[in-house]
Amino acid sequence: MRKMMTAMAQTVSDAEPMLQDHVASYYTGNPLAYDRTGTLMTSPKVTGPNGGGDSCSMSMEMDKSISYSTGTFSGAEVIDVTNKGVAGVVGTPGYWDRAEEHVKVIADSHFGAAFGK
């Protein structure tokens, strides 16, 4: 269990800046119809490690409760449209999808190192 928790803690440590980087990669281009506030960058959250018995976990999410003082979209709607690249938003979509794939690579690396993979 100690080895698992150590590997998970390392995964969490690497996942947080990775998620921030992927969300930051959205900010390309210059929108004309709206002003960027940078609020999306407050949404990435990584928590953990959590564990007990013979399991451990972490979580990675986009906090949908973020609020915007501009426009009419809720935080959840902004996260959805920016990740999908719809509704006239300007930026590089798919940041969440890339982060999900990347965190798997990070976890595989740390757990492989801990357990001789």
A tleap script that builds the chain and sets N, CA, C and O, in Angstrom:
source leaprc.protein.ff14SB
mol = sequence {
  NMET ARG LYS MET MET THR ALA MET ALA GLN
  THR VAL SER ASP ALA GLU PRO MET LEU GLN
  ASP HIE VAL ALA SER TYR TYR THR GLY ASN
  PRO LEU ALA TYR ASP ARG THR GLY THR LEU
  MET THR SER PRO LYS VAL THR GLY PRO ASN
  GLY GLY GLY ASP SER CYS SER MET SER MET
  GLU MET ASP LYS SER ILE SER TYR SER THR
  GLY THR PHE SER GLY ALA GLU VAL ILE ASP
  VAL THR ASN LYS GLY VAL ALA GLY VAL VAL
  GLY THR PRO GLY TYR TRP ASP ARG ALA GLU
  GLU HIE VAL LYS VAL ILE ALA ASP SER HIE
  PHE GLY ALA ALA PHE GLY CLYS
}
set mol.1.N position { 0.836 -1.191 0.000 }
set mol.1.CA position { 0.000 0.000 0.000 }
set mol.1.C position { 0.880 1.253 0.000 }
set mol.1.O position { 0.552 2.243 -0.654 }
set mol.2.N position { 1.982 1.208 0.724 }
set mol.2.CA position { 2.867 2.371 0.777 }
set mol.2.C position { 3.397 2.709 -0.618 }
set mol.2.O position { 3.452 3.878 -0.998 }
set mol.3.N position { 3.783 1.688 -1.375 }
set mol.3.CA position { 4.283 1.918 -2.735 }
set mol.3.C position { 3.185 2.497 -3.637 }
set mol.3.O position { 3.442 3.382 -4.453 }
set mol.4.N position { 1.969 1.988 -3.479 }
set mol.4.CA position { 0.853 2.509 -4.284 }
set mol.4.C position { 0.583 3.974 -3.947 }
set mol.4.O position { 0.397 4.793 -4.847 }
set mol.5.N position { 0.562 4.302 -2.677 }
set mol.5.CA position { 0.295 5.683 -2.273 }
set mol.5.C position { 1.408 6.615 -2.735 }
set mol.5.O position { 1.145 7.758 -3.110 }
set mol.6.N position { 2.639 6.138 -2.711 }
set mol.6.CA position { 3.756 6.954 -3.196 }
set mol.6.C position { 3.619 7.201 -4.693 }
set mol.6.O position { 3.790 8.327 -5.159 }
set mol.7.N position { 3.311 6.147 -5.446 }
set mol.7.CA position { 3.129 6.293 -6.897 }
set mol.7.C position { 1.957 7.223 -7.201 }
set mol.7.O position { 2.029 8.033 -8.125 }
set mol.8.N position { 0.882 7.109 -6.426 }
set mol.8.CA position { -0.276 7.974 -6.654 }
set mol.8.C position { 0.054 9.415 -6.286 }
set mol.8.O position { -0.363 10.339 -6.984 }
set mol.9.N position { 0.793 9.620 -5.204 }
set mol.9.CA position { 1.188 10.983 -4.821 }
set mol.9.C position { 2.050 11.619 -5.912 }
set mol.9.O position { 1.903 12.804 -6.210 }
set mol.10.N position { 2.941 10.835 -6.502 }
set mol.10.CA position { 3.760 11.349 -7.604 }
set mol.10.C position { 2.889 11.671 -8.814 }
set mol.10.O position { 3.119 12.665 -9.503 }
set mol.11.N position { 1.900 10.839 -9.069 }
set mol.11.CA position { 0.971 11.089 -10.180 }
set mol.11.C position { 0.224 12.402 -9.955 }
set mol.11.O position { 0.114 13.223 -10.866 }
set mol.12.N position { -0.287 12.594 -8.741 }
set mol.12.CA position { -0.993 13.833 -8.404 }
set mol.12.C position { -0.072 15.030 -8.581 }
set mol.12.O position { -0.471 16.049 -9.144 }
set mol.13.N position { 1.146 14.907 -8.105 }
set mol.13.CA position { 2.113 16.006 -8.193 }
set mol.13.C position { 2.383 16.412 -9.638 }
set mol.13.O position { 2.522 17.598 -9.938 }
set mol.14.N position { 2.458 15.431 -10.530 }
set mol.14.CA position { 2.695 15.729 -11.947 }
set mol.14.C position { 1.417 16.114 -12.696 }
set mol.14.O position { 1.465 16.857 -13.676 }
set mol.15.N position { 0.277 15.605 -12.229 }
set mol.15.CA position { -0.985 15.852 -12.921 }
set mol.15.C position { -1.434 17.305 -12.799 }
set mol.15.O position { -1.992 17.863 -13.744 }
set mol.16.N position { -1.199 17.909 -11.660 }
set mol.16.CA position { -1.684 19.281 -11.453 }
set mol.16.C position { -1.085 20.274 -12.450 }
set mol.16.O position { -1.846 20.980 -13.112 }
set mol.17.N position { 0.237 20.362 -12.590 }
set mol.17.CA position { 0.769 21.294 -13.585 }
set mol.17.C position { 0.456 20.873 -15.018 }
set mol.17.O position { 0.305 21.719 -15.900 }
set mol.18.N position { 0.359 19.561 -15.248 }
set mol.18.CA position { 0.009 19.087 -16.581 }
set mol.18.C position { -1.381 19.577 -16.969 }
set mol.18.O position { -1.577 20.067 -18.081 }
set mol.19.N position { -2.347 19.449 -16.064 }
set mol.19.CA position { -3.709 19.901 -16.351 }
set mol.19.C position { -3.731 21.410 -16.581 }
set mol.19.O position { -4.389 21.888 -17.504 }
set mol.20.N position { -3.022 22.151 -15.754 }
set mol.20.CA position { -2.938 23.610 -15.946 }
set mol.20.C position { -2.380 23.934 -17.344 }
set mol.20.O position { -2.891 24.815 -18.035 }
set mol.21.N position { -1.333 23.215 -17.745 }
set mol.21.CA position { -0.729 23.447 -19.064 }
set mol.21.C position { -1.706 23.143 -20.194 }
set mol.21.O position { -1.783 23.892 -21.168 }
set mol.22.N position { -2.450 22.054 -20.070 }
set mol.22.CA position { -3.408 21.700 -21.121 }
set mol.22.C position { -4.532 22.736 -21.216 }
set mol.22.O position { -4.949 23.100 -22.315 }
set mol.23.N position { -5.018 23.205 -20.078 }
set mol.23.CA position { -6.069 24.236 -20.106 }
set mol.23.C position { -5.496 25.530 -20.690 }
set mol.23.O position { -6.161 26.195 -21.485 }
set mol.24.N position { -4.281 25.889 -20.306 }
set mol.24.CA position { -3.645 27.100 -20.844 }
set mol.24.C position { -3.467 27.007 -22.356 }
set mol.24.O position { -3.466 28.027 -23.045 }
set mol.25.N position { -3.315 25.783 -22.878 }
set mol.25.CA position { -3.130 25.618 -24.322 }
set mol.25.C position { -4.378 26.018 -25.104 }
set mol.25.O position { -4.311 26.216 -26.317 }
set mol.26.N position { -5.512 26.139 -24.421 }
set mol.26.CA position { -6.735 26.600 -25.080 }
set mol.26.C position { -6.575 28.034 -25.593 }
set mol.26.O position { -7.103 28.378 -26.650 }
set mol.27.N position { -5.853 28.862 -24.850 }
set mol.27.CA position { -5.783 30.300 -25.115 }
set mol.27.C position { -4.927 30.630 -26.330 }
set mol.27.O position { -3.785 31.072 -26.198 }
set mol.28.N position { -5.489 30.411 -27.507 }
set mol.28.CA position { -4.864 30.812 -28.767 }
set mol.28.C position { -5.858 31.672 -29.523 }
set mol.28.O position { -7.063 31.594 -29.288 }
set mol.29.N position { -5.359 32.475 -30.413 }
set mol.29.CA position { -6.245 33.327 -31.191 }
set mol.29.C position { -6.726 34.529 -30.400 }
set mol.29.O position { -6.494 34.632 -29.196 }
set mol.30.N position { -7.389 35.421 -31.085 }
set mol.30.CA position { -7.888 36.652 -30.462 }
set mol.30.C position { -9.376 36.801 -30.741 }
set mol.30.O position { -9.767 37.171 -31.848 }
set mol.31.N position { -10.208 36.516 -29.743 }
set mol.31.CA position { -11.653 36.650 -29.966 }
set mol.31.C position { -12.047 38.114 -30.163 }
set mol.31.O position { -11.520 39.008 -29.502 }
set mol.32.N position { -12.969 38.335 -31.072 }
set mol.32.CA position { -13.462 39.683 -31.323 }
set mol.32.C position { -14.806 39.929 -30.638 }
set mol.32.O position { -15.142 41.071 -30.322 }
set mol.33.N position { -15.572 38.865 -30.409 }
set mol.33.CA position { -16.922 39.021 -29.878 }
set mol.33.C position { -16.989 39.000 -28.353 }
set mol.33.O position { -18.044 39.276 -27.782 }
set mol.34.N position { -15.903 38.685 -27.696 }
set mol.34.CA position { -15.916 38.647 -26.231 }
set mol.34.C position { -14.520 38.932 -25.708 }
set mol.34.O position { -13.526 38.778 -26.418 }
set mol.35.N position { -14.467 39.352 -24.450 }
set mol.35.CA position { -13.189 39.594 -23.788 }
set mol.35.C position { -12.822 38.385 -22.951 }
set mol.35.O position { -13.658 37.826 -22.241 }
set mol.36.N position { -11.575 37.992 -23.041 }
set mol.36.CA position { -11.097 36.889 -22.218 }
set mol.36.C position { -10.857 37.393 -20.800 }
set mol.36.O position { -10.304 38.473 -20.591 }
set mol.37.N position { -11.284 36.587 -19.835 }
set mol.37.CA position { -11.101 36.957 -18.428 }
set mol.37.C position { -10.043 36.100 -17.742 }
set mol.37.O position { -9.538 36.479 -16.686 }
set mol.38.N position { -9.698 34.946 -18.327 }
set mol.38.CA position { -8.753 34.031 -17.710 }
set mol.38.C position { -9.382 33.155 -16.637 }
set mol.38.O position { -8.691 32.364 -15.995 }
set mol.39.N position { -10.679 33.292 -16.442 }
set mol.39.CA position { -11.359 32.543 -15.388 }
set mol.39.C position { -11.273 31.036 -15.605 }
set mol.39.O position { -11.250 30.278 -14.635 }
set mol.40.N position { -11.225 30.595 -16.841 }
set mol.40.CA position { -11.116 29.169 -17.127 }
set mol.40.C position { -9.902 28.563 -16.414 }
set mol.40.O position { -9.933 27.397 -16.020 }
set mol.41.N position { -8.855 29.336 -16.253 }
set mol.41.CA position { -7.636 28.842 -15.609 }
set mol.41.C position { -7.817 28.574 -14.107 }
set mol.41.O position { -6.956 27.951 -13.486 }
set mol.42.N position { -8.923 29.039 -13.522 }
set mol.42.CA position { -9.179 28.758 -12.109 }
set mol.42.C position { -9.943 27.449 -11.923 }
set mol.42.O position { -10.159 27.017 -10.791 }
set mol.43.N position { -10.349 26.822 -13.008 }
set mol.43.CA position { -11.182 25.635 -12.940 }
set mol.43.C position { -10.451 24.313 -12.715 }
set mol.43.O position { -11.007 23.447 -12.040 }
set mol.44.N position { -9.239 24.102 -13.237 }
set mol.44.CA position { -8.596 22.790 -13.069 }
set mol.44.C position { -8.347 22.450 -11.598 }
set mol.44.O position { -7.820 23.262 -10.837 }
set mol.45.N position { -8.735 21.237 -11.221 }
set mol.45.CA position { -8.555 20.767 -9.844 }
set mol.45.C position { -8.043 19.327 -9.867 }
set mol.45.O position { -8.575 18.475 -10.579 }
set mol.46.N position { -7.020 19.078 -9.092 }
set mol.46.CA position { -6.491 17.727 -8.902 }
set mol.46.C position { -6.445 17.489 -7.398 }
set mol.46.O position { -5.880 18.294 -6.658 }
set mol.47.N position { -7.037 16.386 -6.945 }
set mol.47.CA position { -7.049 16.076 -5.520 }
set mol.47.C position { -6.576 14.648 -5.281 }
set mol.47.O position { -6.668 13.785 -6.154 }
set mol.48.N position { -6.080 14.432 -4.103 }
set mol.48.CA position { -5.607 13.114 -3.728 }
set mol.48.C position { -4.159 13.203 -3.313 }
set mol.48.O position { -3.609 14.302 -3.238 }
set mol.49.N position { -3.549 12.118 -3.050 }
set mol.49.CA position { -4.123 10.780 -3.184 }
set mol.49.C position { -5.029 10.429 -2.000 }
set mol.49.O position { -4.862 10.928 -0.887 }
set mol.50.N position { -5.972 9.568 -2.282 }
set mol.50.CA position { -6.872 9.022 -1.266 }
set mol.50.C position { -6.643 7.524 -1.256 }
set mol.50.O position { -6.398 6.923 -2.302 }
set mol.51.N position { -6.719 6.929 -0.104 }
set mol.51.CA position { -6.529 5.487 -0.088 }
set mol.51.C position { -6.885 4.862 1.224 }
set mol.51.O position { -7.008 5.520 2.258 }
set mol.52.N position { -7.044 3.586 1.144 }
set mol.52.CA position { -7.321 2.784 2.315 }
set mol.52.C position { -7.487 1.341 1.890 }
set mol.52.O position { -7.853 1.061 0.748 }
set mol.53.N position { -7.224 0.446 2.786 }
set mol.53.CA position { -7.326 -0.968 2.432 }
set mol.53.C position { -6.305 -1.317 1.373 }
set mol.53.O position { -5.101 -1.178 1.588 }
set mol.54.N position { -6.784 -1.768 0.234 }
set mol.54.CA position { -5.874 -2.153 -0.838 }
set mol.54.C position { -6.086 -1.328 -2.110 }
set mol.54.O position { -5.824 -1.804 -3.215 }
set mol.55.N position { -6.566 -0.084 -1.947 }
set mol.55.CA position { -6.763 0.756 -3.126 }
set mol.55.C position { -6.388 2.206 -2.830 }
set mol.55.O position { -6.358 2.643 -1.680 }
set mol.56.N position { -6.108 2.922 -3.891 }
set mol.56.CA position { -5.855 4.353 -3.767 }
set mol.56.C position { -6.380 5.031 -5.024 }
set mol.56.O position { -6.584 4.386 -6.053 }
set mol.57.N position { -6.597 6.340 -4.928 }
set mol.57.CA position { -7.161 7.068 -6.055 }
set mol.57.C position { -6.768 8.537 -5.990 }
set mol.57.O position { -6.217 9.026 -5.004 }
set mol.58.N position { -7.072 9.202 -7.072 }
set mol.58.CA position { -6.936 10.650 -7.177 }
set mol.58.C position { -8.089 11.111 -8.056 }
set mol.58.O position { -8.754 10.293 -8.692 }
set mol.59.N position { -8.322 12.392 -8.092 }
set mol.59.CA position { -9.326 12.889 -9.039 }
set mol.59.C position { -8.777 14.116 -9.745 }
set mol.59.O position { -7.986 14.883 -9.196 }
set mol.60.N position { -9.222 14.268 -10.965 }
set mol.60.CA position { -8.840 15.401 -11.803 }
set mol.60.C position { -10.139 15.880 -12.440 }
set mol.60.O position { -10.875 15.095 -13.039 }
set mol.61.N position { -10.411 17.164 -12.307 }
set mol.61.CA position { -11.676 17.689 -12.815 }
set mol.61.C position { -11.544 19.152 -13.190 }
set mol.61.O position { -10.556 19.818 -12.881 }
set mol.62.N position { -12.570 19.621 -13.861 }
set mol.62.CA position { -12.727 21.039 -14.126 }
set mol.62.C position { -13.878 21.497 -13.235 }
set mol.62.O position { -14.987 20.974 -13.341 }
set mol.63.N position { -13.627 22.457 -12.369 }
set mol.63.CA position { -14.630 22.955 -11.431 }
set mol.63.C position { -15.672 23.755 -12.199 }
set mol.63.O position { -15.408 24.868 -12.654 }
set mol.64.N position { -16.850 23.177 -12.336 }
set mol.64.CA position { -17.921 23.795 -13.130 }
set mol.64.C position { -18.631 24.925 -12.403 }
set mol.64.O position { -19.493 25.587 -12.980 }
set mol.65.N position { -18.277 25.153 -11.136 }
set mol.65.CA position { -18.939 26.217 -10.386 }
set mol.65.C position { -18.296 27.583 -10.616 }
set mol.65.O position { -18.738 28.580 -10.046 }
set mol.66.N position { -17.248 27.634 -11.455 }
set mol.66.CA position { -16.636 28.939 -11.733 }
set mol.66.C position { -17.688 29.858 -12.324 }
set mol.66.O position { -18.607 29.407 -13.008 }
set mol.67.N position { -17.549 31.150 -12.058 }
set mol.67.CA position { -18.550 32.083 -12.577 }
set mol.67.C position { -17.876 33.189 -13.369 }
set mol.67.O position { -16.727 33.562 -13.133 }
set mol.68.N position { -18.632 33.681 -14.296 }
set mol.68.CA position { -18.148 34.714 -15.203 }
set mol.68.C position { -18.993 35.967 -15.048 }
set mol.68.O position { -20.211 35.888 -14.887 }
set mol.69.N position { -18.349 37.113 -15.097 }
set mol.69.CA position { -19.073 38.377 -15.021 }
set mol.69.C position { -19.423 38.892 -16.414 }
set mol.69.O position { -20.148 39.876 -16.560 }
set mol.70.N position { -18.905 38.221 -17.424 }
set mol.70.CA position { -19.198 38.615 -18.810 }
set mol.70.C position { -19.979 37.498 -19.474 }
set mol.70.O position { -19.839 36.333 -19.099 }
set mol.71.N position { -20.794 37.838 -20.450 }
set mol.71.CA position { -21.525 36.824 -21.207 }
set mol.71.C position { -22.662 36.211 -20.434 }
set mol.71.O position { -22.991 36.638 -19.327 }
set mol.72.N position { -23.267 35.187 -21.044 }
set mol.72.CA position { -24.442 34.558 -20.456 }
set mol.72.C position { -24.222 33.089 -20.113 }
set mol.72.O position { -25.128 32.448 -19.581 }
set mol.73.N position { -23.044 32.538 -20.402 }
set mol.73.CA position { -22.785 31.125 -20.138 }
set mol.73.C position { -22.408 30.901 -18.679 }
set mol.73.O position { -21.731 31.720 -18.058 }
set mol.74.N position { -22.864 29.772 -18.149 }
set mol.74.CA position { -22.428 29.355 -16.818 }
set mol.74.C position { -21.010 28.806 -16.926 }
set mol.74.O position { -20.496 28.609 -18.027 }
set mol.75.N position { -20.385 28.559 -15.785 }
set mol.75.CA position { -19.059 27.960 -15.789 }
set mol.75.C position { -19.048 26.620 -16.496 }
set mol.75.O position { -18.141 26.332 -17.277 }
set mol.76.N position { -20.058 25.795 -16.226 }
set mol.76.CA position { -20.145 24.478 -16.869 }
set mol.76.C position { -20.264 24.617 -18.384 }
set mol.76.O position { -19.654 23.855 -19.134 }
set mol.77.N position { -21.055 25.595 -18.829 }
set mol.77.CA position { -21.218 25.807 -20.272 }
set mol.77.C position { -19.920 26.292 -20.913 }
set mol.77.O position { -19.578 25.873 -22.019 }
set mol.78.N position { -19.205 27.165 -20.228 }
set mol.78.CA position { -17.924 27.656 -20.757 }
set mol.78.C position { -16.943 26.498 -20.899 }
set mol.78.O position { -16.274 26.373 -21.925 }
set mol.79.N position { -16.855 25.664 -19.892 }
set mol.79.CA position { -15.954 24.512 -19.950 }
set mol.79.C position { -16.339 23.616 -21.120 }
set mol.79.O position { -15.471 23.167 -21.868 }
set mol.80.N position { -17.614 23.358 -21.280 }
set mol.80.CA position { -18.092 22.491 -22.353 }
set mol.80.C position { -17.768 23.066 -23.739 }
set mol.80.O position { -17.212 22.363 -24.583 }
set mol.81.N position { -18.108 24.323 -23.974 }
set mol.81.CA position { -17.904 24.877 -25.320 }
set mol.81.C position { -16.432 25.117 -25.633 }
set mol.81.O position { -16.017 24.979 -26.784 }
set mol.82.N position { -15.638 25.474 -24.625 }
set mol.82.CA position { -14.216 25.675 -24.909 }
set mol.82.C position { -13.522 24.357 -25.189 }
set mol.82.O position { -12.629 24.302 -26.035 }
set mol.83.N position { -13.911 23.292 -24.498 }
set mol.83.CA position { -13.298 21.988 -24.768 }
set mol.83.C position { -13.739 21.442 -26.123 }
set mol.83.O position { -12.960 20.784 -26.813 }
set mol.84.N position { -14.990 21.714 -26.505 }
set mol.84.CA position { -15.500 21.222 -27.783 }
set mol.84.C position { -15.162 22.148 -28.946 }
set mol.84.O position { -15.141 21.712 -30.097 }
set mol.85.N position { -14.899 23.415 -28.660 }
set mol.85.CA position { -14.612 24.374 -29.730 }
set mol.85.C position { -15.850 24.776 -30.512 }
set mol.85.O position { -15.797 24.928 -31.733 }
set mol.86.N position { -16.959 24.948 -29.815 }
set mol.86.CA position { -18.225 25.320 -30.451 }
set mol.86.C position { -18.712 26.660 -29.902 }
set mol.86.O position { -18.060 27.254 -29.044 }
set mol.87.N position { -19.841 27.128 -30.388 }
set mol.87.CA position { -20.508 28.347 -29.911 }
set mol.87.C position { -19.701 29.610 -30.177 }
set mol.87.O position { -19.870 30.613 -29.483 }
set mol.88.N position { -18.832 29.568 -31.170 }
set mol.88.CA position { -18.089 30.765 -31.548 }
set mol.88.C position { -16.908 31.100 -30.665 }
set mol.88.O position { -16.359 32.197 -30.765 }
set mol.89.N position { -16.499 30.174 -29.794 }
set mol.89.CA position { -15.342 30.457 -28.955 }
set mol.89.C position { -14.067 30.353 -29.786 }
set mol.89.O position { -13.992 29.577 -30.739 }
set mol.90.N position { -13.081 31.138 -29.413 }
set mol.90.CA position { -11.813 31.159 -30.131 }
set mol.90.C position { -10.741 30.564 -29.231 }
set mol.90.O position { -10.492 31.066 -28.135 }
set mol.91.N position { -10.116 29.502 -29.692 }
set mol.91.CA position { -9.068 28.838 -28.928 }
set mol.91.C position { -8.848 27.443 -29.466 }
set mol.91.O position { -9.480 27.032 -30.439 }
set mol.92.N position { -7.952 26.721 -28.831 }
set mol.92.CA position { -7.647 25.358 -29.247 }
set mol.92.C position { -8.433 24.391 -28.369 }
set mol.92.O position { -8.106 24.217 -27.195 }
set mol.93.N position { -9.469 23.758 -28.929 }
set mol.93.CA position { -10.306 22.866 -28.134 }
set mol.93.C position { -9.598 21.545 -27.831 }
set mol.93.O position { -8.498 21.283 -28.318 }
set mol.94.N position { -10.252 20.729 -27.022 }
set mol.94.CA position { -9.771 19.387 -26.730 }
set mol.94.C position { -8.803 19.298 -25.577 }
set mol.94.O position { -8.161 18.265 -25.389 }
set mol.95.N position { -8.682 20.369 -24.791 }
set mol.95.CA position { -7.701 20.360 -23.697 }
set mol.95.C position { -8.000 19.273 -22.673 }
set mol.95.O position { -7.078 18.633 -22.168 }
set mol.96.N position { -9.271 19.054 -22.360 }
set mol.96.CA position { -9.614 18.030 -21.377 }
set mol.96.C position { -9.295 16.633 -21.904 }
set mol.96.O position { -8.757 15.797 -21.178 }
set mol.97.N position { -9.627 16.388 -23.157 }
set mol.97.CA position { -9.365 15.083 -23.752 }
set mol.97.C position { -7.864 14.781 -23.751 }
set mol.97.O position { -7.454 13.661 -23.442 }
set mol.98.N position { -7.062 15.763 -24.090 }
set mol.98.CA position { -5.608 15.579 -24.075 }
set mol.98.C position { -5.101 15.352 -22.648 }
set mol.98.O position { -4.214 14.527 -22.426 }
set mol.99.N position { -5.661 16.080 -21.689 }
set mol.99.CA position { -5.245 15.916 -20.287 }
set mol.99.C position { -5.598 14.522 -19.767 }
set mol.99.O position { -4.807 13.909 -19.051 }
set mol.100.N position { -6.778 14.024 -20.123 }
set mol.100.CA position { -7.163 12.675 -19.693 }
set mol.100.C position { -6.186 11.626 -20.207 }
set mol.100.O position { -5.783 10.735 -19.460 }
set mol.101.N position { -5.810 11.725 -21.451 }
set mol.101.CA position { -4.847 10.780 -22.013 }
set mol.101.C position { -3.475 10.937 -21.356 }
set mol.101.O position { -2.799 9.947 -21.077 }
set mol.102.N position { -3.075 12.160 -21.115 }
set mol.102.CA position { -1.759 12.427 -20.549 }
set mol.102.C position { -1.662 11.926 -19.106 }
set mol.102.O position { -0.621 11.396 -18.718 }
set mol.103.N position { -2.707 12.077 -18.313 }
set mol.103.CA position { -2.644 11.624 -16.920 }
set mol.103.C position { -2.508 10.106 -16.853 }
set mol.103.O position { -1.907 9.585 -15.914 }
set mol.104.N position { -3.050 9.395 -17.826 }
set mol.104.CA position { -2.878 7.944 -17.874 }
set mol.104.C position { -1.410 7.590 -18.087 }
set mol.104.O position { -0.896 6.661 -17.464 }
set mol.105.N position { -0.740 8.324 -18.958 }
set mol.105.CA position { 0.682 8.097 -19.216 }
set mol.105.C position { 1.495 8.381 -17.951 }
set mol.105.O position { 2.409 7.633 -17.604 }
set mol.106.N position { 1.145 9.475 -17.269 }
set mol.106.CA position { 1.835 9.830 -16.021 }
set mol.106.C position { 1.666 8.727 -14.984 }
set mol.106.O position { 2.640 8.294 -14.369 }
set mol.107.N position { 0.432 8.271 -14.790 }
set mol.107.CA position { 0.171 7.222 -13.799 }
set mol.107.C position { 0.895 5.929 -14.178 }
set mol.107.O position { 1.504 5.290 -13.321 }
set mol.108.N position { 0.835 5.543 -15.442 }
set mol.108.CA position { 1.532 4.332 -15.889 }
set mol.108.C position { 3.021 4.417 -15.589 }
set mol.108.O position { 3.635 3.435 -15.172 }
set mol.109.N position { 3.593 5.584 -15.799 }
set mol.109.CA position { 5.018 5.765 -15.557 }
set mol.109.C position { 5.360 5.586 -14.076 }
set mol.109.O position { 6.293 4.861 -13.733 }
set mol.110.N position { 4.608 6.244 -13.211 }
set mol.110.CA position { 4.898 6.160 -11.775 }
set mol.110.C position { 4.608 4.777 -11.202 }
set mol.110.O position { 5.380 4.270 -10.388 }
set mol.111.N position { 3.505 4.165 -11.618 }
set mol.111.CA position { 3.192 2.846 -11.103 }
set mol.111.C position { 4.116 1.790 -11.693 }
set mol.111.O position { 4.469 0.822 -11.020 }
set mol.112.N position { 4.505 1.977 -12.948 }
set mol.112.CA position { 5.464 1.059 -13.551 }
set mol.112.C position { 6.808 1.112 -12.838 }
set mol.112.O position { 7.442 0.081 -12.615 }
set mol.113.N position { 7.237 2.314 -12.483 }
set mol.113.CA position { 8.511 2.461 -11.757 }
set mol.113.C position { 8.413 1.837 -10.363 }
set mol.113.O position { 9.373 1.232 -9.884 }
set mol.114.N position { 7.266 1.981 -9.721 }
set mol.114.CA position { 7.110 1.459 -8.359 }
set mol.114.C position { 6.998 -0.056 -8.323 }
set mol.114.O position { 7.431 -0.700 -7.367 }
set mol.115.N position { 6.410 -0.624 -9.382 }
set mol.115.CA position { 6.140 -2.054 -9.372 }
set mol.115.C position { 6.880 -2.825 -10.458 }
set mol.115.O position { 6.502 -3.944 -10.806 }
set mol.116.N position { 7.942 -2.213 -10.993 }
set mol.116.CA position { 8.821 -2.915 -11.908 }
set mol.116.C position { 8.266 -3.206 -13.281 }
set mol.116.O position { 8.627 -4.212 -13.892 }
set mol.117.N position { 7.410 -2.362 -13.771 }
set mol.117.CA position { 6.851 -2.572 -15.115 }
set mol.117.C position { 7.822 -2.112 -16.169 }
set mol.117.O position { 7.530 -2.207 -17.361 }
savepdb mol mol.pdb
quit
